[in-house]
Amino acid sequence: MSPTTPAVAPAARFTDLLAAEWIKMRSLRSTYWVLVLSAVVAIAINVNAVHSDLPYIDQPPPPGPDMRPFKYDPLFHGLNGIACGVMALAAAAFGAITVFGEYGTGMIRTTLAAVPDRGAVITAKVALVTAITLLLGTAVSATSFFTTNAMLASRHVGLSIDDPGCLRAVAAYALVVPVCALIGLAFGAVLRHATASIVAVVGLLFIVPLLFGGDRYRFLKEIGNHLPLAAQSRLGLNPDSYTGLGTCPGTITGSWIALAAWALVSVAVAMTVVRRRDV
């Protein structure tokens, strides 16, 4: 090679992209503080919900109108929807900020100048966001389940992970967190604005489901059954509980498919937008 010939830098490996994305995420202290605090809050909500119920378990109420005896549901209380909503919102915000944060600061230009392959860049973001939020969701779900059921053991109403529906409920509670993170990532890629992305996430996760409730119109109920938090709620339902499913209940298979579809569509949207739109 001639002395005047410039050396060609080797192409970035995927592991290099993962390392670069990890540095970006780690450098923003607010991101991991939000995730850690939301996990702690979610576990505290679940534990407190069961702890508050202990006096009532000792003195169960009389049978209801159907004359069935009271039966406490550890899954409903120990993996409750409020804590799930906290984690879902935090994960969605985290996913969104990994994209709109770079566009807001202009760092995306540096990233794409160093790695022109936009598909590889967004794939690295998706992989890291999914891994982090899946780990966090699993920690919250498993800790909440085993802690709350250990508290209920003395009342002889606790459940084991081997009991019907328990493993499915714990898995769904964990998986909805990365699914919501990918939804947030997609909104961040499309909107590229902090406020707009967070408002869109809140609207989809918490406002839109209000439009698809009730049992009067089947097609509306079917749509509502396949929204992210509704699908998780159906998968977390205790087969032994007395909770009614309404006239148009979601199915177990359909709920799993819904969660997978939300994740895949979100990744596809983010990938398409980042590759086709100008910086």
C-alpha positions in Angstrom: 0.0 0.0 0.0 1.3 3.5 -1.0 2.3 5.8 1.9 -0.2 8.4 0.6 -3.1 5.9 0.5 -5.5 6.6 3.4 -6.2 3.6 5.7 -9.8 2.4 5.5 -11.5 2.1 8.9 -13.1 -1.3 9.6 -16.8 -1.4 9.5 -18.5 -1.2 12.9 -19.5 -4.5 14.3 -22.9 -5.0 15.8 -21.3 -5.4 19.2 -19.7 -2.0 18.7 -23.1 -0.6 18.0 -24.5 -2.1 21.2 -21.7 -0.7 23.2 -22.2 2.7 21.7 -25.9 2.6 22.5 -25.2 1.4 26.0 -22.9 4.4 26.6 -25.6 6.8 25.3 -28.2 5.3 27.6 -26.0 5.1 30.6 -24.8 8.7 30.2 -28.3 9.9 30.7 -28.8 9.4 34.5 -32.4 10.3 34.3 -33.2 7.2 32.2 -32.0 4.5 34.5 -33.1 6.4 37.6 -36.7 6.5 36.2 -36.5 2.8 35.4 -35.1 1.8 38.8 -37.5 4.0 40.7 -40.5 2.8 38.7 -39.5 -0.8 39.5 -39.2 -0.1 43.2 -42.6 1.8 43.2 -44.3 -1.1 41.2 -43.0 -3.7 43.7 -44.1 -1.5 46.6 -47.6 -1.1 45.2 -48.0 -4.8 44.8 -46.7 -5.6 48.2 -48.7 -2.9 49.9 -51.9 -4.1 48.1 -51.5 -7.6 49.6 -50.4 -6.3 53.0 -53.5 -4.1 53.2 -55.7 -7.1 52.5 -54.3 -9.3 55.3 -56.9 -8.1 57.9 -59.7 -8.8 55.5 -58.5 -12.2 54.6 -58.6 -13.1 58.4 -62.2 -12.0 58.4 -63.7 -12.8 55.0 -67.0 -11.1 54.0 -70.2 -13.0 53.7 -71.1 -14.8 50.4 -72.2 -12.6 47.5 -75.6 -12.7 45.7 -74.6 -15.9 43.9 -74.0 -17.5 47.4 -70.4 -18.4 46.5 -68.0 -18.1 49.4 -65.4 -15.4 49.3 -62.1 -16.5 47.6 -59.1 -14.3 47.7 -57.2 -13.9 44.4 -53.4 -13.4 45.0 -52.8 -12.9 41.3 -55.2 -10.0 41.0 -53.8 -8.2 44.1 -50.2 -9.3 43.9 -49.7 -8.4 40.2 -52.2 -5.6 40.0 -52.9 -3.2 37.2 -51.8 0.0 38.9 -48.2 -1.3 39.3 -48.3 -2.6 35.7 -49.3 0.8 34.4 -46.5 2.5 36.3 -43.9 0.1 34.7 -45.5 0.3 31.3 -45.4 4.1 31.3 -41.8 4.3 32.5 -40.7 1.7 29.9 -42.5 3.5 27.1 -40.9 6.8 28.1 -37.5 5.1 28.2 -38.0 3.6 24.7 -39.1 7.0 23.3 -36.2 8.9 24.8 -33.6 6.6 23.2 -34.8 8.0 19.9 -36.1 11.5 20.3 -33.2 12.3 22.6 -30.7 11.9 19.8 -32.8 13.8 17.4 -33.4 16.6 19.9 -29.7 17.1 20.6 -28.5 16.5 17.0 -26.4 13.5 18.1 -28.2 11.4 15.5 -26.1 13.1 12.8 -22.9 12.0 14.4 -24.2 8.5 14.9 -25.3 8.2 11.2 -22.1 9.7 10.0 -20.1 7.1 11.9 -22.5 4.3 10.9 -24.4 5.0 7.7 -26.3 1.7 8.0 -29.4 3.1 9.7 -31.0 -0.3 9.9 -28.1 -1.6 12.1 -28.3 1.5 14.3 -32.0 1.1 15.0 -31.6 -2.7 15.5 -29.0 -2.1 18.2 -31.4 0.4 19.9 -34.2 -2.1 19.7 -32.0 -5.0 21.1 -30.7 -3.0 24.0 -34.1 -1.4 24.9 -35.7 -4.8 24.8 -33.0 -6.5 26.9 -33.0 -3.8 29.6 -36.8 -3.6 29.9 -37.2 -7.3 29.8 -34.8 -7.7 32.6 -36.5 -5.0 34.6 -40.0 -6.4 33.9 -38.9 -9.9 35.0 -37.4 -8.6 38.2 -40.6 -6.7 39.1 -42.9 -9.6 38.1 -40.9 -12.4 39.9 -40.2 -10.3 43.0 -43.8 -9.2 43.3 -45.2 -12.7 42.8 -42.9 -14.5 45.2 -42.9 -11.8 47.9 -46.7 -11.4 48.0 -47.4 -15.1 48.0 -44.8 -15.6 50.8 -46.8 -13.0 52.8 -50.0 -14.9 52.1 -48.6 -18.3 53.1 -49.6 -17.9 56.7 -53.2 -17.3 55.6 -53.1 -20.5 53.5 -54.2 -18.6 50.3 -50.8 -18.1 48.7 -50.0 -19.6 45.3 -47.1 -21.5 43.8 -45.6 -20.8 40.4 -46.7 -24.3 39.5 -50.4 -23.5 40.1 -52.7 -23.0 37.1 -52.2 -19.7 35.4 -49.4 -18.5 37.6 -46.4 -18.9 35.3 -48.4 -17.4 32.4 -49.4 -14.4 34.6 -45.8 -13.8 35.7 -44.5 -14.1 32.1 -47.2 -11.7 30.8 -46.5 -9.2 33.5 -42.8 -9.2 32.6 -43.3 -9.2 28.8 -45.7 -6.2 28.7 -42.8 -4.0 29.9 -40.5 -4.4 26.8 -43.6 -4.4 24.6 -44.5 -0.9 25.9 -40.9 0.2 25.6 -40.9 -0.7 21.9 -44.2 1.1 21.4 -42.5 4.2 23.0 -39.5 3.7 20.7 -41.8 3.7 17.7 -43.5 6.9 18.8 -40.2 8.5 19.4 -39.0 7.7 15.9 -42.2 8.9 14.3 -42.7 12.1 16.3 -39.1 13.0 17.3 -40.4 15.3 20.0 -40.4 14.6 23.8 -43.8 16.0 24.7 -45.6 14.6 21.7 -44.1 11.2 22.2 -45.0 11.0 25.9 -48.6 12.3 25.2 -49.0 9.7 22.4 -47.9 6.9 24.7 -50.2 7.9 27.5 -53.0 8.2 25.0 -52.5 4.8 23.6 -51.9 3.0 26.8 -54.5 4.7 29.1 -56.9 6.8 27.1 -57.7 4.8 24.0 -58.8 1.7 26.0 -61.6 3.8 27.5 -63.1 4.1 24.0 -63.3 0.3 23.6 -64.8 -0.8 26.9 -68.3 -2.2 27.5 -70.0 -5.2 26.0 -72.6 -3.5 23.8 -70.6 -3.5 20.5 -68.7 -6.6 19.9 -66.2 -5.2 17.3 -65.2 -2.4 19.7 -64.7 -4.9 22.5 -62.6 -7.1 20.3 -60.3 -4.2 19.5 -60.1 -3.3 23.1 -59.1 -6.9 24.0 -56.0 -6.6 21.9 -54.6 -3.4 23.3 -51.3 -4.0 25.2 -52.5 -3.7 28.8 -55.8 -5.4 28.1 -54.0 -8.4 26.6 -51.7 -8.5 29.7 -54.6 -8.4 32.0 -56.3 -11.3 30.3 -53.2 -13.4 30.4 -52.8 -12.5 34.1 -56.3 -13.7 35.0 -56.4 -16.4 37.6 -58.3 -19.4 36.2 -59.6 -20.1 39.7 -61.0 -16.7 40.3 -64.6 -15.6 40.1 -63.8 -12.6 37.9 -66.2 -12.3 35.0 -65.0 -12.0 31.5 -68.0 -10.2 30.0 -69.8 -11.2 26.8 -66.8 -10.8 24.5 -63.8 -12.0 26.4 -60.3 -12.1 24.9 -58.6 -15.4 24.4 -55.3 -16.6 25.8 -53.9 -17.3 22.3 -55.2 -14.0 21.0 -53.7 -12.1 23.9 -50.2 -13.6 23.3 -50.5 -12.8 19.6 -51.6 -9.2 20.4 -48.5 -8.6 22.6 -46.2 -10.1 19.9 -47.9 -8.1 17.2 -47.5 -4.8 19.1 -43.8 -5.4 19.5 -43.2 -6.5 15.9 -45.2 -3.6 14.4 -43.5 -1.1 16.7 -40.1 -2.3 15.5 -41.2 -2.3 11.9 -42.5 1.3 12.2 -39.3 2.5 13.9 -37.1 0.8 11.3 -39.0 2.2 8.4 -39.2 5.7 9.6 -35.5 6.0 10.6 -34.4 4.5 7.3 -36.6 6.6 5.0 -36.8 10.0 6.6 -34.1 12.6 6.5 -32.3 13.5 9.7 
